[in-house]
């Protein structure tokens, strides 16, 4: 689409907002967008900030299954969660690279070996409804997360002394977490020394929640279906629906990690749910939204006509996983050569060009540049080599291997993966391996994978929760995380290397251990097929939207987004 004159696009946006309000507003129109131009002085959208932004770029393919910090597993839901909640520590991106800094904590002090961490909580902090945030708030919230046993709850058992007992239902008290509200200290004893625990607490699972969310004794699992009360830059206007989530500016927010309150931030953000990236992008072109998602093959058009985040390299891996467990279609030692053949068969450059217009980086492993310990070229069988694929496949057959039918390649439908999977199916057919695309319901796709519903090969992906090597190796592939974020990989040697690396305080030595583990995962006993490392996929109307910043963790800094006058 060529850039039209500004007033025509604003007029189209106004008409689109009116239609969106009719479709998604409630009976009293309390959630309906303003009839005024979102960028006009009348609604605060001038250079002073404020105004309303319609975002159709976050929830494509369906609404999020969860927006509770203890239950959510997707980056898209995290966009809302980090707007509602602030944690003990946070990542400061002002220098370009993430730096861990105290946020709700005034200070943090680890002991000599990193096995005990003491956080001193700032006084005078509260949720938007006035409930005070105390050290006991964090202890209660973490015990609630253990009781709910969400897909990320394994972190409680992995890091916190007494956490596994809470996960197993033996107790509701995490013994390694001691809250002293009088001294305003939270003392955390870990299961083993870990030098990066301050970074772990920047993650959503460790956010504080109000008493309404419940406790370890009585967790309120329905909390996310009401108006969740947070302490971040935005608040929920109403309970979420399958059509939209609406956030409004929180006047009680005390500021970001640097104390900046961004007083000119948006007054209102509408996270509208879209069927797929094409629908999202079409709405932007029609002037019905300010922000959208870029569909397959439209990256060059988007960059020519609008502002995009495609130039933002992300700490994120786009990959497919094998269910590697014994008895699975492609699992077990007897199918190693088949899995190696499959990984060698994919033309990653073709996928990057045809689907993403060469805006992503072809992956040579799971972990990417920007993660301490990274080295390029980890994956020896990630180079397109159809002859090697044919040879390995023939050797596998000669050793008694056979397929009863096409290999199912599962993926979350409506989220932009259809074209990728079709190329994969064609690549496999070219080396004699029959496969088929198996689209599945997007809203429940990842929870299904966590319940061992990956039959053979499944679309996955990962954005760093915190910038460490173990956040990829441990969280995604260690046996501890099976039925969590690990969808079917288990290898004793891999587990041993990762566990040793996590407790190794020497950075170079830890990096080598992690790389040795990743070599097993990628080459010797393949459990994953990396395709590319993410770049941003947001597109926005840069004639109306200003300061649209996406971090290398994939998060939009919504408190900094503004509308132009």
C-alpha positions as CSV (number, residue, x, y, z in Angstrom):
1,X,0.0,0.0,0.0
2,X,1.3,3.4,-0.8
3,X,1.2,6.1,1.8
4,X,-2.0,8.1,1.5
5,X,-2.5,11.7,2.6
6,X,-2.7,12.0,6.3
7,X,-6.2,13.4,6.6
8,X,-7.7,10.5,4.6
9,X,-6.0,8.0,6.9
10,X,-7.2,9.8,10.0
11,X,-10.8,9.8,8.6
12,X,-10.6,6.1,7.9
13,X,-9.3,5.5,11.4
14,X,-12.3,7.4,12.8
15,X,-14.7,5.3,10.8
16,X,-12.9,2.1,11.9
17,X,-13.1,3.1,15.6
18,X,-16.8,3.6,15.3
19,X,-17.3,0.2,13.8
20,X,-15.0,-1.4,16.3
21,X,-17.0,0.2,19.1
22,X,-20.2,-1.2,17.7
23,X,-18.8,-4.7,17.5
24,X,-16.9,-4.8,20.8
25,X,-18.5,-2.3,23.2
26,X,-20.7,-3.4,26.0
27,X,-24.3,-2.3,26.5
28,X,-23.5,1.0,28.1
29,X,-20.7,1.7,25.6
30,X,-18.2,2.1,28.5
31,X,-15.6,0.3,26.5
32,X,-16.3,2.1,23.2
33,X,-13.5,4.2,21.7
34,X,-13.8,7.9,21.6
35,X,-15.5,9.4,18.6
36,X,-12.7,12.0,18.5
37,X,-9.6,11.7,16.4
38,X,-7.1,9.7,18.5
39,X,-4.4,12.1,17.5
40,X,-6.4,15.3,18.1
41,X,-5.9,17.9,20.8
42,X,-9.5,17.3,21.9
43,X,-8.7,13.9,23.5
44,X,-5.2,14.6,24.7
45,X,-3.4,13.1,21.6
46,X,-1.3,16.1,20.9
47,X,2.4,16.5,21.7
48,X,1.5,16.5,25.4
49,X,0.5,12.8,25.1
50,X,-2.5,10.9,26.1
51,X,-5.2,9.6,23.7
52,X,-6.3,6.2,22.7
53,X,-4.4,3.5,20.7
54,X,-6.1,0.6,18.9
55,X,-3.7,-2.3,18.8
56,X,-4.6,-5.3,16.6
57,X,-1.0,-6.6,16.5
58,X,-0.7,-8.5,19.7
59,X,-3.5,-11.1,19.8
60,X,-3.6,-12.6,16.3
61,X,-5.1,-16.1,16.0
62,X,-7.3,-15.8,19.0
63,X,-7.5,-14.5,22.6
64,X,-4.9,-15.4,25.2
65,X,-5.7,-18.5,27.2
66,X,-4.3,-16.9,30.3
67,X,-3.3,-13.4,31.5
68,X,-2.6,-14.4,35.1
69,X,1.1,-14.0,35.8
70,X,1.1,-17.4,37.5
71,X,-0.5,-19.2,34.5
72,X,0.4,-17.3,31.3
73,X,3.0,-18.8,29.0
74,X,2.9,-16.6,25.9
75,X,4.7,-13.4,25.0
76,X,1.5,-11.9,23.7
77,X,-0.2,-12.2,27.1
78,X,3.0,-10.9,28.7
79,X,2.5,-7.6,26.8
80,X,-0.6,-7.1,28.9
81,X,0.9,-8.5,32.1
82,X,4.0,-6.3,32.1
83,X,1.7,-3.3,31.6
84,X,-0.3,-4.2,34.7
85,X,2.4,-5.3,37.1
86,X,5.9,-4.3,38.3
87,X,8.3,-6.7,40.0
88,X,11.1,-6.8,42.5
89,X,13.7,-6.2,39.8
90,X,13.3,-5.1,36.2
91,X,15.3,-4.9,33.0
92,X,16.4,-1.4,31.9
93,X,16.7,-1.2,28.1
94,X,17.7,2.5,28.0
95,X,21.3,1.6,27.0
96,X,20.1,-0.9,24.3
97,X,21.1,-4.0,26.2
98,X,19.1,-5.3,29.1
99,X,20.5,-4.4,32.6
100,X,19.0,-5.9,35.7
101,X,18.1,-3.2,38.3
102,X,16.0,-3.0,41.5
103,X,12.4,-1.8,40.9
104,X,10.1,-2.5,43.8
105,X,13.2,-3.6,45.7
106,X,15.3,-0.7,47.1
107,X,18.3,-3.0,47.1
108,X,19.4,-6.6,46.7
109,X,22.2,-8.4,48.4
110,X,23.3,-12.0,47.6
111,X,25.6,-13.9,49.9
112,X,29.1,-14.9,48.8
113,X,28.1,-18.0,46.8
114,X,24.7,-16.7,45.5
115,X,22.7,-19.3,47.5
116,X,20.8,-16.6,49.6
117,X,19.4,-13.3,48.3
118,X,18.0,-10.5,50.5
119,X,15.7,-8.0,48.8
120,X,14.9,-4.8,50.7
121,X,11.5,-3.6,49.6
122,X,10.8,0.1,49.1
123,X,8.2,1.5,51.5
124,X,5.0,3.3,50.4
125,X,4.3,1.1,47.4
126,X,0.8,-0.1,46.8
127,X,-1.6,-1.7,44.3
128,X,-3.9,0.6,42.4
129,X,-6.7,-0.1,44.9
130,X,-4.5,1.1,47.8
131,X,-3.4,-2.3,49.2
132,X,0.1,-2.0,50.5
133,X,2.9,-4.0,48.9
134,X,5.0,-5.7,51.6
135,X,7.6,-8.5,51.6
136,X,4.8,-10.9,52.7
137,X,3.0,-9.9,49.4
138,X,5.7,-11.6,47.4
139,X,5.8,-14.7,49.7
140,X,2.0,-15.1,49.4
141,X,2.1,-14.6,45.6
142,X,4.9,-17.1,45.1
143,X,3.1,-19.7,47.2
144,X,-0.1,-19.1,45.2
145,X,1.9,-19.7,42.0
146,X,3.1,-23.0,43.4
147,X,-0.4,-24.0,44.4
148,X,-1.8,-23.2,40.9
149,X,0.9,-25.4,39.3
150,X,0.9,-23.5,36.0
151,X,3.3,-24.4,33.2
152,X,6.0,-22.1,34.6
153,X,5.6,-23.2,38.2
154,X,8.5,-25.6,37.9
155,X,10.7,-22.5,38.5
156,X,9.4,-22.4,42.1
157,X,10.8,-25.9,42.7
158,X,13.9,-25.3,40.6
159,X,15.0,-22.2,42.5
160,X,13.4,-21.9,45.9
161,X,14.3,-24.0,48.9
162,X,11.1,-25.8,49.9
163,X,9.5,-24.9,46.6
164,X,9.2,-28.4,45.3
165,X,7.4,-29.5,48.5
166,X,4.9,-26.7,47.8
167,X,4.5,-27.8,44.2
168,X,4.0,-31.4,45.3
169,X,1.2,-30.3,47.6
170,X,3.0,-31.4,50.8
171,X,2.8,-27.8,52.2
172,X,1.6,-24.4,51.3
173,X,4.6,-22.7,52.9
174,X,7.8,-22.2,50.9
175,X,10.3,-22.5,53.6
176,X,13.1,-20.8,51.7
177,X,11.2,-17.5,51.4
178,X,11.2,-15.4,54.6
179,X,9.2,-12.2,54.7
180,X,9.9,-9.6,57.4
181,X,7.3,-6.8,57.0
182,X,8.7,-4.8,59.8
183,X,12.2,-4.7,58.4
184,X,10.8,-4.7,54.8
185,X,13.1,-7.5,53.8
186,X,12.4,-10.6,51.7
187,X,15.1,-13.3,52.2
188,X,15.2,-16.1,49.6
189,X,17.3,-19.2,50.1
190,X,17.9,-21.1,46.8
191,X,18.1,-24.9,46.3
192,X,21.6,-24.3,45.0
193,X,23.9,-21.3,44.3
194,X,22.8,-19.3,41.3
195,X,24.4,-16.0,40.3
196,X,21.5,-14.7,38.1
197,X,18.6,-15.1,40.5
198,X,18.0,-11.3,40.5
199,X,17.3,-11.6,36.8
200,X,14.9,-14.4,37.4
201,X,12.8,-12.2,39.6
202,X,12.1,-9.8,36.7
203,X,9.8,-12.5,35.3
204,X,6.1,-12.6,35.6
205,X,5.8,-15.7,37.8
206,X,7.5,-13.6,40.6
207,X,5.3,-10.5,40.3
208,X,3.4,-9.4,43.4
209,X,-0.4,-9.9,43.3
210,X,-3.1,-8.5,45.7
211,X,-4.9,-10.5,48.3
212,X,-7.8,-10.9,46.0
213,X,-5.7,-13.3,43.9
214,X,-5.5,-15.7,46.8
215,X,-2.7,-17.5,48.6
216,X,-1.0,-20.9,48.7
217,X,-3.8,-22.0,51.0
218,X,-6.6,-20.7,48.8
219,X,-5.5,-19.6,45.3
220,X,-8.1,-17.8,43.3
221,X,-7.7,-19.4,39.8
222,X,-10.6,-17.2,38.5
223,X,-8.8,-14.0,39.3
224,X,-7.8,-13.4,35.7
225,X,-11.4,-13.5,34.6
226,X,-12.3,-10.3,36.6
227,X,-10.7,-6.9,36.7
228,X,-7.2,-7.7,37.8
229,X,-5.6,-5.1,40.1
230,X,-2.0,-4.3,39.5
231,X,0.7,-1.8,40.4
232,X,2.0,-1.0,36.9
233,X,1.6,1.9,34.4
234,X,-1.8,0.6,33.3
235,X,-5.0,-0.8,34.8
236,X,-7.8,-3.0,33.4
237,X,-10.9,-1.0,32.4
238,X,-13.1,-4.1,32.5
239,X,-12.8,-7.9,32.6
240,X,-11.2,-9.4,29.5
241,X,-13.4,-10.8,26.8
242,X,-12.7,-13.0,23.7
243,X,-12.8,-9.8,21.6
244,X,-10.6,-7.4,23.5
245,X,-8.6,-6.4,26.6
246,X,-8.7,-2.7,27.4
247,X,-6.1,-1.0,29.6
248,X,-6.3,2.5,30.9
249,X,-3.6,4.8,32.4
250,X,-3.0,4.2,36.1
251,X,-2.6,7.5,38.0
252,X,-1.2,5.6,41.0
253,X,1.8,4.3,39.2
254,X,5.1,5.2,40.9
255,X,7.3,4.9,37.8
256,X,9.6,2.6,35.9
257,X,12.9,1.1,36.9
258,X,14.5,4.6,36.6
259,X,11.7,6.4,38.4
260,X,10.3,7.9,35.1
261,X,6.5,8.1,35.2
262,X,5.9,8.9,31.6
263,X,3.0,11.2,32.5
264,X,2.2,11.7,28.8
265,X,1.6,8.0,28.2
266,X,-1.5,6.8,26.5
267,X,-4.8,7.2,28.3
268,X,-6.3,4.0,26.8
269,X,-5.0,0.9,24.9
270,X,-7.4,-1.5,23.1
271,X,-5.8,-4.9,22.6
272,X,-8.3,-6.2,20.0
273,X,-8.3,-9.9,19.1
274,X,-7.8,-10.7,15.4
275,X,-8.3,-14.0,13.5
276,X,-4.9,-13.9,11.8
277,X,-2.1,-11.6,10.7
278,X,-3.8,-10.8,7.4
279,X,-7.0,-9.6,9.1
280,X,-4.8,-7.5,11.5
281,X,-2.8,-5.9,8.7
282,X,-5.9,-5.2,6.6
283,X,-7.4,-3.4,9.5
284,X,-4.4,-1.1,9.7
285,X,-4.6,-0.4,5.9
286,X,-8.3,0.4,6.3
287,X,-7.6,2.8,9.2
288,X,-9.3,0.7,11.8
289,X,-6.2,0.3,14.0
290,X,-3.0,2.0,14.8
291,X,-0.9,-1.1,15.3
292,X,-1.0,-4.5,13.5
293,X,0.9,-7.7,12.8
294,X,2.8,-8.3,9.6
295,X,1.6,-11.3,7.5
296,X,3.8,-13.7,5.6
297,X,5.3,-12.1,2.5
298,X,4.3,-8.5,3.5
299,X,7.3,-7.4,5.4
300,X,8.8,-5.3,2.6
301,X,5.4,-3.6,1.9
302,X,5.0,-2.9,5.6
303,X,8.5,-1.3,5.8
304,X,7.8,0.8,2.8
305,X,4.4,2.1,3.9
306,X,4.6,2.3,7.7
307,X,6.8,2.1,10.8
308,X,7.8,-1.4,11.8
309,X,9.9,-3.2,14.4
310,X,11.5,-5.5,11.8
311,X,14.9,-4.0,12.5
312,X,14.9,-5.0,16.1
313,X,16.8,-8.2,16.7
314,X,15.2,-10.3,19.4
315,X,16.4,-12.7,22.0
316,X,14.0,-15.2,20.6
317,X,14.2,-18.5,18.8
318,X,11.6,-19.7,16.2
319,X,11.9,-23.5,16.1
320,X,10.0,-26.8,15.9
321,X,10.4,-29.4,18.6
322,X,10.4,-33.2,18.4
323,X,8.6,-35.3,20.9
324,X,11.7,-37.2,21.7
325,X,10.3,-39.6,24.3
326,X,10.2,-43.3,23.9
327,X,7.1,-44.5,22.2
328,X,6.5,-41.2,20.4
329,X,6.4,-41.3,16.6
330,X,9.8,-39.8,16.1
331,X,11.2,-40.5,19.6
332,X,13.9,-42.8,21.0
333,X,17.4,-43.7,20.0
334,X,16.2,-45.8,17.1
335,X,14.9,-42.6,15.3
336,X,18.0,-40.4,15.8
337,X,19.0,-40.6,12.1
338,X,15.4,-39.8,11.0
339,X,15.4,-36.7,13.2
340,X,18.8,-35.7,11.8
341,X,17.6,-36.2,8.3
342,X,14.5,-34.0,9.0
343,X,16.7,-31.1,10.3
344,X,19.1,-31.4,7.3
345,X,16.2,-31.2,4.8
346,X,14.9,-27.7,5.6
347,X,15.9,-24.7,3.5
348,X,16.0,-22.1,6.2
349,X,17.1,-19.4,3.7
350,X,14.0,-20.1,1.5
351,X,11.7,-19.8,4.6
352,X,13.4,-16.5,5.6
353,X,13.1,-15.0,2.1
354,X,9.6,-16.3,1.1
355,X,7.9,-15.7,4.4
356,X,9.8,-12.9,6.2
357,X,11.4,-11.0,3.2
358,X,14.9,-11.7,4.8
359,X,14.0,-9.7,7.9
360,X,15.0,-12.5,10.4
361,X,18.4,-14.2,11.0
362,X,18.7,-17.8,9.9
363,X,19.4,-19.8,13.1
364,X,22.5,-21.8,13.7
365,X,21.3,-23.0,17.1
366,X,18.7,-22.2,19.7
367,X,20.6,-19.6,21.6
368,X,21.4,-16.4,19.8
369,X,23.9,-13.5,20.0
370,X,23.2,-11.3,23.1
371,X,23.0,-14.3,25.4
372,X,26.3,-14.7,27.5
373,X,28.1,-17.9,26.3
374,X,26.7,-17.8,22.7
375,X,28.9,-19.0,19.9
376,X,27.7,-19.1,16.3
377,X,27.4,-22.4,14.3
378,X,26.3,-24.7,17.1
379,X,24.0,-26.8,14.8
380,X,25.9,-28.9,12.3
381,X,22.7,-30.3,10.7
382,X,20.9,-26.9,10.4
383,X,22.6,-26.2,7.0
384,X,20.4,-27.1,4.1
385,X,21.8,-30.4,2.8
386,X,19.2,-32.5,0.9
387,X,21.8,-35.1,-0.1
388,X,22.7,-35.6,3.6
389,X,19.0,-35.8,4.5
390,X,18.4,-38.5,1.8
391,X,21.4,-40.5,3.0
392,X,20.4,-40.3,6.7
393,X,16.8,-41.2,5.8
394,X,18.0,-44.2,3.7
395,X,20.3,-45.4,6.5
396,X,17.4,-45.1,9.0
397,X,15.3,-47.3,6.7
398,X,18.1,-49.8,6.1
399,X,18.3,-50.2,9.9
400,X,14.6,-51.1,10.0
401,X,12.9,-47.7,10.3
402,X,9.6,-47.1,8.6
403,X,6.7,-44.7,8.7
404,X,3.0,-45.7,8.6
405,X,1.9,-42.4,7.2
406,X,2.8,-38.7,6.8
407,X,4.7,-37.1,9.7
408,X,2.2,-34.6,11.4
409,X,3.7,-31.1,11.8
410,X,1.5,-29.4,14.4
411,X,1.2,-25.6,14.7
412,X,-1.0,-23.0,16.2
413,X,-3.4,-21.9,13.4
414,X,-4.0,-18.4,12.4
415,X,-0.8,-17.1,13.8
416,X,1.3,-16.8,10.6
417,X,2.9,-20.2,10.5
418,X,1.0,-21.8,7.6
419,X,3.5,-20.7,4.9
420,X,6.4,-21.9,7.0
421,X,5.0,-25.3,7.5
422,X,4.1,-25.7,3.8
423,X,7.7,-25.0,2.8
424,X,8.8,-27.6,5.4
425,X,6.4,-30.2,4.0
426,X,7.7,-29.5,0.5
427,X,11.3,-29.7,1.6
428,X,10.7,-33.1,3.2
429,X,8.8,-34.4,0.2
430,X,11.9,-33.5,-1.9
431,X,14.0,-36.0,0.0
432,X,11.4,-38.7,0.1
433,X,9.9,-38.0,3.6
434,X,6.1,-37.5,3.6
435,X,4.7,-35.0,6.0
436,X,1.5,-33.0,6.5
437,X,0.5,-29.7,8.1
438,X,-1.8,-30.1,11.2
439,X,-3.2,-26.7,12.3
440,X,-4.6,-26.6,15.8
441,X,-6.6,-24.2,17.9
442,X,-4.4,-21.3,18.8
443,X,-5.8,-20.4,22.2
444,X,-5.1,-23.8,23.8
445,X,-2.2,-24.9,21.6
446,X,0.6,-24.5,24.1
447,X,-1.3,-25.8,27.1
448,X,-2.0,-28.9,24.9
449,X,1.7,-29.3,24.2
450,X,2.4,-29.1,27.9
451,X,0.0,-32.0,28.3
452,X,2.1,-34.2,26.0
453,X,-0.1,-33.6,22.9
454,X,2.8,-33.1,20.6
455,X,2.6,-36.2,18.5
456,X,5.8,-35.9,16.5
457,X,7.0,-32.4,15.5
458,X,5.4,-29.2,16.7
459,X,5.9,-25.5,16.2
460,X,7.3,-23.7,19.2
461,X,9.4,-20.7,19.9
462,X,10.9,-18.8,22.8
463,X,11.6,-15.3,23.8
464,X,14.1,-14.9,26.7
465,X,12.3,-14.4,30.0
466,X,15.7,-13.1,31.3
467,X,18.9,-13.0,29.2
468,X,20.7,-16.2,30.3
469,X,21.7,-19.4,28.5
470,X,19.8,-21.6,31.0
471,X,16.6,-19.8,30.3
472,X,16.7,-21.6,26.9
473,X,18.4,-24.9,27.8
474,X,16.9,-25.5,31.2
475,X,13.4,-24.1,30.7
476,X,12.8,-25.7,27.4
477,X,14.7,-29.0,27.3
478,X,15.7,-30.2,30.8
479,X,13.7,-33.2,32.1
480,X,12.7,-31.1,35.2
481,X,10.5,-29.0,32.9
482,X,8.6,-31.8,31.1
483,X,4.9,-31.0,31.1
484,X,5.8,-27.4,31.5
485,X,7.7,-25.6,28.8
486,X,9.4,-28.8,27.7
487,X,7.2,-30.6,25.2
488,X,9.0,-33.9,25.1
489,X,12.8,-33.9,25.4
490,X,14.7,-36.0,27.9
491,X,18.4,-36.8,27.8
492,X,20.4,-37.7,30.9
493,X,23.7,-36.4,29.6
494,X,22.1,-33.1,28.5
495,X,20.4,-32.8,31.9
496,X,23.7,-33.3,33.8
497,X,25.6,-30.7,31.7
498,X,22.8,-28.1,32.1
499,X,22.5,-28.7,35.9
500,X,26.3,-28.3,36.3
501,X,26.4,-25.2,34.2
502,X,23.6,-23.5,36.3
503,X,25.7,-23.8,39.4
504,X,29.0,-22.8,37.8
505,X,29.9,-19.3,38.8
506,X,32.8,-18.9,36.3
507,X,31.1,-17.5,33.2
508,X,33.5,-19.0,30.6
509,X,33.3,-22.5,32.2
510,X,29.5,-22.3,32.4
511,X,29.3,-21.2,28.8
512,X,31.2,-24.2,27.6
513,X,29.0,-26.6,29.6
514,X,25.9,-25.0,28.1
515,X,27.3,-25.3,24.6
516,X,28.2,-28.9,25.1
517,X,24.6,-29.5,26.2
518,X,23.2,-27.7,23.2
519,X,25.4,-29.8,20.9
520,X,23.6,-32.9,22.2
521,X,20.3,-31.2,21.7
522,X,20.9,-30.1,18.2
523,X,23.1,-32.8,16.7
524,X,23.7,-35.9,18.7
525,X,20.2,-36.6,20.0
526,X,18.1,-33.9,18.1
527,X,15.2,-32.6,20.1
528,X,14.7,-29.3,18.2
529,X,14.9,-27.8,14.7
530,X,15.9,-24.2,14.9
531,X,14.7,-22.2,11.8
532,X,15.4,-18.5,12.6
533,X,16.0,-15.9,15.3
534,X,13.1,-13.5,15.7
535,X,13.0,-9.9,14.6
536,X,10.0,-7.6,15.3
537,X,6.7,-8.3,13.6
538,X,4.8,-5.2,14.6
539,X,3.7,-2.6,12.1
540,X,2.3,0.8,13.1
541,X,1.0,4.0,11.5
542,X,4.0,6.2,12.0
543,X,2.0,9.3,11.0
544,X,0.0,8.9,14.1
545,X,2.0,6.7,16.5
546,X,5.3,7.9,18.1
547,X,8.0,6.2,20.2
548,X,6.9,2.7,19.4
549,X,9.7,0.7,21.1
550,X,10.1,-3.0,21.0
551,X,12.9,-4.5,23.2
552,X,15.1,-7.4,22.2
553,X,12.9,-9.6,24.5
554,X,9.9,-8.8,22.2
555,X,8.1,-6.5,24.7
556,X,6.6,-3.2,23.6
557,X,7.3,-0.5,26.2
558,X,3.6,0.6,26.2
559,X,4.2,3.2,28.8
560,X,6.5,5.1,26.4
561,X,4.2,4.9,23.3
562,X,2.5,8.1,22.4
563,X,0.3,9.6,19.7
564,X,1.4,12.5,17.6
565,X,-0.5,15.8,17.6
